[in-house]
Amino acid sequence: MLAQGLEPVTMWDCRLGEAKAHPDGTPFSTEPPVPPCGLRLLWAAQLKGAGFAYGLATQANRMRRALVAAGVSISYNPHQEHDFAVHFLPLDNFTPVVGKRNLLSSTMEMSEPTAPLSAVPALLVVPCAFNKEVLGRTFSGPIEVCPLGVDTETFAFHERKPPGPEEPFRVLFCGNSEDDTKGAQILKAAWRKWRASGRMPANAQLYIKTTGTRALPLQYRVIENGELKGPFAASPSEPHAALPKAEILDNRNLPLAELVELYRSAHVLVSPSMGEGWNLVLCEAMATGLPCIWPAHTAMLDYGSEEIGFPVVDLEKHVFDKAEPNYYGWAPTVPDIITRLEEAYHAYPEALERGRRASARMQGYTWAAAAEKFIAICRRHLP
C-alpha cells in the first residue's frame, strides 16, 4: 500500500465508453484463456487512486485477477449477457446498471449508516461480520461476507531477529497520518508518554510511513527530541535512520519492492485505527511475520487474536463530530498501547513466534481463496 502517492481518486465505469485496457491500466492479455467456470460477470465500476481508494482499488484489481484465474468470464461491455454486474465501490458511489442483476462489493469502517442506501443492489457483499451486522440495520436485501485477500507471495514471510545493541527497535505505522480515523495521533501521544515515563528503551524508534501529502514535499524527515533532522531523500536503511528515540516521518512515493523492504526493516507494526472494513496494511504486515499491535474491534475481530499478535482491548468510543453522533469509532487507549509495546519489546522472541503464527494464518486469506468464496456467493444467488 501507499505506493501510489498523489494519484487522484477517480472512478472507472464500464458505461463511460469502450474499455481499451483493464481498470488498473494493464493491457488485455493475449494468453490462452483459463477453462471457464460458467460464471459471467460485467465488471461495472470501481475506484482508482490513493487515499481511501487505495484499499478498494487494490482489492478490486486483485479480486478481478483472481476471478479470471479461477475461470470466471469477465466483460466490460454492458450490452452483453451477464450473471451479475459487479461494482467495487463505497456505498454512496453505487449506481446500478439498468437491466442487470447488480452486485455491490463495499465496506465501511465504523459507526453506522445514517440512512438507507440511495440505490439498492440485488446483492451486497462485505468483507467482515461487523459490516454485515451494521449494514443489516438499514439494508433489507441479502448481505454476504466474503473475506478479502492478501498477496502472500509479495508479502512473504521474512525471518526476523531481535535488534543488536546498536540497532534501532523500529515501531512502524503505515497509513494516512492526517486522517484522524487511522489513529496516528493516538500513537504519537502514546510514544511521547512512553518516552516521558523513562521506561522507553534507548533504541526505540517510531517510523511513520504516510501517504504523500500536499502540505509537504515528498521527503524523509527525522525528528529527534523535537528537532528536525533533514529532510532527506535517502532510503530507510541509511545511517541517519538509526537515530535512537527518533520519530521518522516518511511521505515519499514508494514502489512496491521498497514497501516490502520497509515491512522487513520493522520490528513491530502498530495499527491504531478507530475502525476498519478489512485493514489491508495489517494483513500485509502479518503475512511477512511482523509482530503487530491492533485494536480488537471491527474487521480485525474476524482474523486477529492474542495467539497471533497483541490486540488492544481497552477501547474508548470516539465521536468525530458532535453534530453527527452516529459517526464514531473505537480508539485504542494510550496506556494499553504502551503496555503492548513493552510486552513486544521485552519478550521479543515470543513476539516473533506470534508473528510467525500470524503469517501462517494469512495463508488462509489468499486472493485465490477470496475468489473461490466470491464465486460460491454469486452461484448461491443466481435464479
Residue pairs with C-beta under 8 A, 6 or more apart in sequence:
1 54
1 55
1 58
1 174
1 259
1 280
1 281
1 284
2 50
2 54
2 174
2 175
2 209
2 210
2 211
2 254
2 259
3 253
3 254
3 255
3 256
3 259
4 49
4 50
4 54
4 253
5 50
5 211
5 212
5 218
5 252
5 253
6 50
6 212
6 214
6 253
7 48
7 49
7 50
8 49
8 50
9 47
9 48
9 49
9 50
9 51
9 52
9 53
10 47
10 48
10 49
10 53
11 45
11 46
11 47
11 48
11 89
11 93
12 23
12 45
12 46
12 47
12 48
13 44
13 45
14 42
14 43
14 44
14 45
14 76
14 77
14 78
14 97
15 44
15 45
15 78
15 97
18 76
18 77
19 76
19 77
21 27
21 28
22 28
22 61
22 64
23 43
23 46
23 48
23 60
23 61
23 64
24 48
24 57
24 61
34 68
34 69
34 70
34 71
35 71
36 71
36 72
36 73
37 70
37 71
37 72
37 375
38 71
39 71
39 72
39 73
39 83
39 375
39 378
39 379
40 72
40 73
40 75
40 80
40 81
40 82
40 83
41 67
41 72
41 73
41 74
41 75
41 82
41 83
41 84
41 85
41 86
41 378
42 74
42 75
42 76
42 77
42 78
42 80
42 82
42 84
42 85
42 86
42 97
42 100
43 64
43 74
43 75
43 76
43 86
44 78
44 85
44 86
44 87
44 97
44 100
44 102
45 87
45 88
45 89
45 93
45 94
45 95
46 56
46 57
46 60
46 61
46 87
46 88
46 89
47 53
47 56
47 57
47 60
47 88
47 89
47 90
47 93
48 57
49 57
50 211
50 212
51 176
51 211
52 90
54 211
54 280
55 107
55 277
55 278
55 280
56 88
56 89
56 90
56 106
56 107
57 88
58 280
59 88
59 127
59 148
59 149
59 278
59 280
60 88
60 105
62 148
62 149
62 151
62 367
62 370
63 88
63 105
63 148
63 149
63 367
63 370
63 371
63 374
64 74
65 367
66 149
66 367
66 368
66 370
66 371
67 74
67 371
67 374
67 375
68 74
69 368
69 371
70 368
70 371
70 372
70 375
72 371
72 375
75 82
78 85
78 97
78 100
82 100
82 101
83 101
83 378
83 382
84 100
84 101
84 102
84 103
84 122
84 123
84 378
85 96
85 97
85 100
85 101
85 102
85 103
86 103
86 105
87 94
87 102
87 103
87 104
87 105
87 106
87 121
88 105
88 106
89 104
89 105
89 106
90 106
91 104
91 106
91 108
91 113
91 117
92 118
94 102
94 104
94 106
94 117
94 119
94 121
95 119
96 102
96 119
96 120
96 121
101 122
101 123
102 121
102 122
102 123
103 121
103 122
103 123
103 124
103 125
103 378
104 121
104 123
104 124
104 125
105 125
105 126
105 146
106 124
106 125
106 126
107 126
107 127
107 128
107 131
107 277
107 278
108 131
108 134
108 135
108 277
109 181
109 273
109 274
109 275
109 276
109 277
109 298
109 329
110 181
110 274
110 275
110 298
110 327
110 328
110 329
110 330
111 134
111 275
111 326
111 327
111 328
111 329
112 134
112 137
112 138
112 326
113 134
113 135
113 137
113 138
114 324
114 326
114 327
115 138
116 138
116 139
117 138
117 139
120 139
120 141
121 141
122 141
122 142
122 381
123 141
123 142
123 144
123 377
123 381
124 135
124 139
124 141
124 142
124 143
124 144
125 143
125 144
125 145
125 146
125 374
125 377
126 132
126 135
126 143
126 144
126 145
126 146
126 277
127 145
127 146
127 147
127 148
127 277
127 278
127 299
128 145
128 147
128 277
128 278
128 298
128 299
128 301
128 302
129 145
129 301
129 302
130 277
130 297
130 298
130 299
130 301
130 302
131 143
131 145
131 277
131 299
132 143
132 144
132 145
135 143
136 143
142 381
144 377
144 380
144 381
146 370
146 373
146 374
146 377
147 278
147 302
147 303
147 365
147 369
147 370
147 373
148 278
148 280
148 365
148 370
149 365
149 366
149 367
149 368
149 369
149 370
149 371
150 280
150 283
150 284
150 286
150 287
150 362
150 365
150 366
150 367
151 284
151 287
151 367
152 287
152 362
152 363
152 365
152 366
154 256
154 260
155 260
155 263
155 284
155 285
155 287
155 288
156 287
156 288
157 287
157 288
157 289
157 356
157 359
158 263
158 264
158 288
158 289
158 290
159 289
160 264
160 267
160 289
160 290
160 352
160 355
161 352
162 267
162 348
162 349
162 352
163 169
163 170
163 203
163 267
165 203
166 203
166 242
167 203
167 242
168 203
168 204
168 205
168 241
168 242
168 243
168 244
168 246
169 201
169 203
169 204
169 205
169 267
169 268
169 345
170 205
170 207
170 265
170 266
170 267
170 268
171 191
171 204
171 205
171 206
171 207
171 266
171 267
171 268
171 269
171 270
171 341
172 207
172 209
172 262
172 263
172 265
172 266
172 268
172 269
172 270
172 285
172 290
173 184
173 187
173 206
173 207
173 208
173 209
173 269
173 270
173 271
173 272
174 209
174 262
174 269
174 271
174 281
174 285
175 182
175 183
175 184
175 209
175 210
175 211
175 271
175 273
175 281
176 182
176 184
176 210
176 211
177 184
177 208
177 210
177 249
178 184
178 210
178 213
178 215
180 274
180 320
181 273
181 274
181 275
181 320
181 329
182 272
182 273
182 274
183 271
183 272
183 273
183 274
183 295
183 331
183 332
184 208
184 210
184 272
186 272
186 331
186 332
186 334
186 337
187 206
187 270
187 272
187 337
188 206
188 247
189 334
190 272
190 334
190 337
190 338
190 341
191 206
191 247
193 334
193 338
194 200
194 204
194 338
194 341
194 342
195 204
195 245
197 338
199 342
200 245
201 345
202 244
202 245
203 244
204 244
204 245
204 345
205 241
205 242
205 243
205 244
205 245
205 246
205 248
206 246
206 247
206 248
207 236
207 248
207 250
207 262
207 266
208 247
208 248
208 249
208 250
209 250
209 251
209 254
209 262
210 249
210 250
210 251
211 251
212 218
212 251
212 252
212 253
213 251
216 251
217 231
218 251
218 252
218 253
219 230
219 231
219 232
219 233
219 251
219 252
220 230
220 231
220 232
220 233
220 234
220 236
220 248
220 249
220 250
220 252
221 228
221 229
221 230
221 231
221 232
221 248
221 249
221 250
222 228
222 229
222 230
222 232
222 240
222 241
222 243
222 246
222 247
222 248
223 229
223 246
223 247
223 248
223 249
224 243
224 245
224 246
224 247
225 245
229 240
229 243
229 246
230 240
232 238
232 240
233 252
234 240
234 241
235 258
236 248
236 250
236 261
236 262
236 265
237 261
237 265
241 248
254 262
260 288
263 269
263 284
263 285
263 288
263 290
264 288
264 290
266 285
266 290
267 290
267 291
267 344
267 348
268 290
268 291
268 292
268 293
268 341
268 344
268 345
268 351
269 281
269 282
269 285
269 290
269 291
269 292
269 293
270 292
270 293
270 294
270 337
270 341
271 279
271 281
271 282
271 285
271 292
271 293
271 294
271 295
272 293
272 294
272 295
272 312
272 331
272 332
272 337
273 279
273 294
273 295
273 329
274 295
274 318
274 329
274 330
274 331
275 297
275 298
275 329
275 330
276 282
276 298
276 299
276 300
277 298
277 299
278 299
279 294
279 299
279 300
282 292
282 294
282 300
282 304
283 303
283 362
283 365
285 292
286 292
286 308
286 309
286 355
286 358
286 359
286 361
286 362
287 358
287 359
287 362
288 359
289 352
289 355
289 356
289 358
289 359
290 355
291 309
291 310
291 344
291 348
291 351
291 352
291 354
291 355
291 358
292 309
292 310
292 355
292 358
293 309
293 310
293 311
293 312
293 337
293 340
293 341
293 344
294 300
294 304
294 309
294 310
294 311
294 312
295 311
295 312
295 315
295 330
295 331
295 332
296 304
296 311
296 312
296 313
296 315
297 315
297 330
298 330
300 311
303 361
303 365
304 311
305 311
307 354
307 357
308 354
308 355
308 357
308 358
308 361
309 354
309 355
309 358
310 340
310 343
310 344
310 351
310 354
312 332
312 333
312 336
312 337
312 340
313 336
314 332
314 333
314 335
314 336
315 330
315 331
315 332
315 333
316 330
316 331
316 333
317 328
317 329
317 330
317 331
318 328
318 329
318 330
318 331
319 325
319 327
319 328
320 327
320 328
320 329
321 327
343 351
344 351
